[in-house]
Amino acid sequence: MTGLSTFEASEKVTRRVENRKTNSAKRVIGFLFLHEQPHQIPHLAPILESLTSISEYDEIHAYVMGQENADLLKALMSEEVFGQINLVVLEPPVLSKVLEALIGKAAPLRRIGALYSIRKDLARMDVIASPEMTCLLLKTHFGIKNAKLVWTQHGCGDRAAGFKKSIKNFDHVFVPGNNQRNRMLKEDVISDGNFTVVGYPKFDLVHDKTSNASRFFDNENPTIVYNPHFDPSLSSWYKHGEQVLELFANRSDFNLIFAPHIMLFSRKLHMTANLSAIEWRKSLNKRFYNLPNIHIDTGSINSINMTYMRAANVYLGDVSSQLYEFLFKPRMCIFLNSHGVQWENDLNYANWSLGHVVSRPDEINALLDRYHDIKDDHRARQNLTFRETFEEPFLGGSERAALALSRIR
């Protein structure tokens, strides 16, 4: 294992009081929950909770965008643990909110404005942990020099966004398992000593929750979860999404849970960072809400806590990393290649080898007609890939991540 060693999930942490006897230097850590949407909170919250039992930090701060997200964070943690955290609820500057609204929320100006507003407070941190990359502005533009920036990630997909060259600007990176570690090393975005393989802390948050599709439908038919991404250069939604809903509106022998990436319906205008693709997201036809075999959720807590990933029998999507959350229990997968991608030898589409790939929604019908015969076709490959994607044991990632944070100097 390169980088910091991976700790066994059963390793116990030392108590805060014991360690303070030998370490008189006051240490401070900040956790950034700066995204306006809540989907990153279940990834970082388990690490924050685990860290409260470790003695290395005298102060633990959490900066959360908006009261609603702060309430969610509190709900995911025990009252005793939450009481040990210095919580700061952020409201971005009015100017950044206005400017972001004017451009259709196409750029994260509220996040940037909020980050700028707390830059002086963050300057006194020893370590800053963040699941997303906006915080790099602290180093590149806001004058933060001494704090160690740790990228904890908020997913584990194969698409190129997870291997950007800007990752090299972090002082430390948390990696879910061997697959991503090996590719990151090959692409020179991490190096020996500045990463830790920790697994997937979000699994610790939801592993004891059960879900069943029958709670959403009055039948026992197989259920498909359709989970398109929001990126217009990758998503199946803009070209084929409504056709997918139409397919299931006319097919009552299967249920459909429409649970897109939470960002898809959080804004109207979507564009890639280099402006190579721009799409205006249309409103969803109201008639789809009234069909007994279609359940629509464009952004509730169930869309980010693996409720639908655990309930469905079949995954239908494109590039979302939620696929790997679905594969906690391997099942049939279908990928909609709406852009005509030559994907077979492309590492950014490695996940498509775990299921059936179609180019048009009408091809889904033929697969569903054979569902009982083909539903296990990719099971062996899914099991192998899951083990290579995440550190074993699959639970305990939050404790491994917390221990890694405690050792960063």
N, C-alpha and C positions, 0 to 999 in steps of 0.2 A: 504494500500500500504506500503510495507516494503521498506527500503532503503530511499534515498532522495525522497521527494515528487515529483510527476509528475506535471509539470506546464501546465496550460491551453494554447492551441495554440494561443489564442488571447491576452495573457499577453504581454504587451509592454516592451521593454527593455529601460533602461535609457541611456541617452547620455554620451559619454566618458568624455566630459568636466565637466558635473555635478558631476560625481563621483570622479574625480581627486581632487576636492575641499576638499573632506573629506578623501581621501586616498593618502597620500604622498609617500608611499612605491612603488617603481618601480617594476612592475610585468611583467614577460616575459613568453611567451608560444611558444612552437614549435610544428608544425604539420609535421608528417613524411609521405611522399609519396615515400617510398623507393623501392617499387616493380618495377621491370623492365618492367612489363606489366601495361597497364593503367586501368585495371578493378576495382581497389580500389579507383580511383580518384573520380568517381561519388558518392561514399559513404561518403567521408570525405569533399569534396569541399563545399557542402551546409552548413556544420557546420562552416567551416572556414569563409564563407561569412557572416553568421549570427553573428559570434563573432565580426566582425569588428564594429558592431554598439553598442557593449557593452563596458562599460567603464573600466572594471576590469584590462585590460592588456595594458601596455604602449607600449610594443613591441610584434608584432605577426610575427613569422618566419615560413616559409614553406620550407622544404627541399625536393626537387623533383629529382628523378632519371632520368637524361637525358633531353635534350632539347625538344624532342618530347612530353614527358609527361608534361613538363612545359608549352608548348604551349597549350596542351589540358586543363590544369588547368586554364590558362588565358582565354581560349575560354568559359569556363563554368561560368565565373564570370564577373561582370560588371567592366568596366575600372576604375571607381571611387574606387570601393572596392579593386580591385587588386593593386591599387597604394598605399594602406595602409599596404601592406604586404611586409615584407623583404624576398625576394625570393632568395634561394640558389639552383642553378642547380648542381647536383652532377654527377661526373664521377668517377666510382669506380677505385681503384688502379689497375694498369695493371696486377699485379700478380694474384689478385683475379679473374679477367676476364679470364686469361689464364688457371688457375686451374679449373675454372668452365667449360670452354670449353672442357678441357681434360676429365672430368667426365660426359660429355653429359648434362650439366646443371642440373644434378640430385640433387644438393645441392645449396642453395642460397648464394654462396660465394661472389658474387658481392654486394648483400645487406649487408652482414656482413662486407665486406671491406669498403663500403661507410659509414656504421654506425660507424665503428672504426675511420674513418678519421675525423668525426665531433664530436667525443666524448667530446672534450674540450669545444666546443661551447655549446653543449647540457648540460654540467655540470652547466651552469649558468641559466638554465631554471627553472621556478617554476613548470610548468606543461608541459608534453610532451604527445601529442595525436597521437595515431597510430591505423590504421585499421587492422594491423597484428602483429604477436607475436615476430618477430625477435628482436624487440626493447628491449625485456627482457634481452638481453645480456648487455645492459647498466648497469643493476643492478648486474647481476650475474658474469660478466667478465670484464666490462670496468670501474668499479669504480664510477658510478653515484649513489650517495646516497640520495641527497636532493630533486631532482625533483620528482614530482608525475607523475607516468606513468598511462595513461588512455587508455584502450582498447576500441575503438569505434566500432569494428567489421566491416565486409564488406559482410554481408549476414545474413540469419536467418534460416538456414537449421536445420534438425534434426540429422544429422550424428554426430558421436562421437567426431569429431575434434572440434566442438563448445563447448565441455564440458571437455576439457583437464584439468588435475590437475594444470598445469602450469599457468592457468588463475588466480589462487590464488595469484600469485606474482605481479599482477597489483594492484596499489593503488585504482583504480576506474574502473568500467566496465559499459558501456552503453548496455542496454538490450532493444530489440524491443517491448516486450510485456509480458503478463502473462505466456504464455506457456513456454518460455525459462526461465523466472525468476523463476518459480516454480521448473523446473528441475535443474537449476543451484544451487538453494538453497538446494534441496534434495541431490545433488551430492557434496555439500560442496565446490563449486568453487567460490561462492560469499557469502557474509554474510551481515547482517543488517548494513547499513551505508556506504557500499563501492560500491554501484551501483545505477544507476538511470534508470528507465524505460522511454525511450525517443521516442519510435516509430522507424520509418524507414526514416531517412533523405533523402535518395535517391529519395523517392517519390516526394519530393518538387522540385527536379531538373527536373523531367520529366513529372509531372502531366498534364501540359498544352500542351504537345506534342501529336499529333495524328498520328496514323499509320494505314495503310491499306495494306493488302496483294496484292491488285491489282497493287500496284506500283512495285511489283517484278514479276508479272505474267500477261500474256495477256488473262486471263480467270477469271471467278468468282467461280471457284471450291473451296471447303473447303481446308484450308491450315494447314499442320502439321508442327510444329517446333520441330526438333530433337536436343536435348541439352544434349549430354552425358558428364559426368564428365571426369577428367583426371586421377584420382586415380586408379591404376590398380587393386586394391582389391575391387573396388566398381563399376567401369565404365562398361557400356555395349559395349563400342566402340571396344575394342580389340578382343572380340569374335564374336560380332554380328553387328558391325557398317556397314561394307561393305554390309552385307546382307540386312540391312535396306535400304540403298541407292538403292540396286538392286531391292528391292520390289517396290519402287516408280518409278524406271526407267521403270518398266513393268506395272505401274498402272497410267494411265493418268487422271483418274477422281478425283485425289487428287494432290495438290501441296505439295512439301516438301521444307522447309527451313532448311538446315543443318547449325546450329549455335552452335557448341560445346563450352564448357568452354574454354576461351581464352588460357588457359595453355596447352591444349591438343596438339595444333600444334605449340607451342612456343619452344618445345624441342622434341628430338627424344626418349630419354630414360626417362622412368617414373618408380619410385619406391616408395614404402611406407616407412615411417620413420624407421620402424623396419626391413626393407628389406624382409618382408614376401611375397611381390609380386613385381615382376619386369617385365616390358613390354617394348618392342621396338616398337614405333609407326611407322607403315608403311606409306608410301606416299599414297596420295589419287589418285585413278585412274582418269586420265584426262578426260575420256569419260563422267564422271558424270557432268562435268562443262558445257557440251554442250546440255543438255536436257532441253526442254522448261518448264517442270514442277518441276525442281529442282534448287533451288538457294543455292549456297554454300558461306559461309562466315566463315573463320577460324580465324578472329581476327580484324575486322574493328570496328570503333566506334559504329556501329549499333548493334554489338554483346554484348555491355556492357551498352547501354543506354535504354534498354527495347523496342527498336524498334520492334524486332521480337516477344517479349513476348506480345506486344500489338496487333500485326498484325495477329497472328495465331488464328485458330479456335480450334486447338487441341495441347496439350503439350505431347511430347514423350521424355522420358528421364530415369534417374535412381536416382541420389542422389543430384543433383545440387540445391542450394538454390534459383536459378532463378525461380524454380517452384512457389515460393511464390510471386515473382514479376508478373508472369503470372496470378496468382489468384487474382490480383487486380480487374480483371474482371473474375469471375468464369466461367470456360469452361471445356470441356472434357479433361481428362488426361489419359495417358497410361504409365505404368512403365515396363521397360524391366529388368526382373530378370535373368541376364546372369550368375549369380554365384550360382543359386539354393538356395538362402537364405531362411531360415525359418523366415519370416519377421513379421508374424501376431502379435506377442507379443513383438516385439523388438522396443524399443523407437527410435532407430536410423533409423528406417524405418517407422515412424509414418505417414509420408506424403503419403505413398503408399495406405493408406485407403481412399485417396481422388480421386481415379481413378481405372482403370482396370489394373491388374497386369498380365503380360504374361511372359512365359519362353523362347519363341523362336519368331523370327521375323515373321514366317509364321502365327502365331496366330493373328498378327495385322490385317491381311487381313479380318478375320472373324468379327472383331470389326468394321472395316471401312465399311464393307457390311451393317452393322446395324447402321451406324453413326446417321442418323436422328432419330432413335428410342431410342438410348441410350445416346445421347450426354448430356442430362441433369440429368443423373442418380445420380450423386454425388453432385449436385448443393447445396442442403441444407447443407450437411456436409462441403463443401468447404466454404460457407459463414460463418458458425459458427467458423471453424478453423481459417479463416482469421482474424476474430474479436478477437480471443484469441491469435493470433500470434503477432498482432501489437497493439500498444497503440492507442486508439481513442482520438481525431480525427486522421484519417490516415495521413493527411497533418499537417505540423507544427513541424515535428520531428527535423528538423535542428535548429529551434529556441529553442526547449526544450533542445537539446544537448548543444547548446551554453550557455544557461542560467546555465546549470549544470556545465559546465567548469568554468564559472565565479565564482562559489561558492566553488570550490575546494581549500582547504588550506592545 
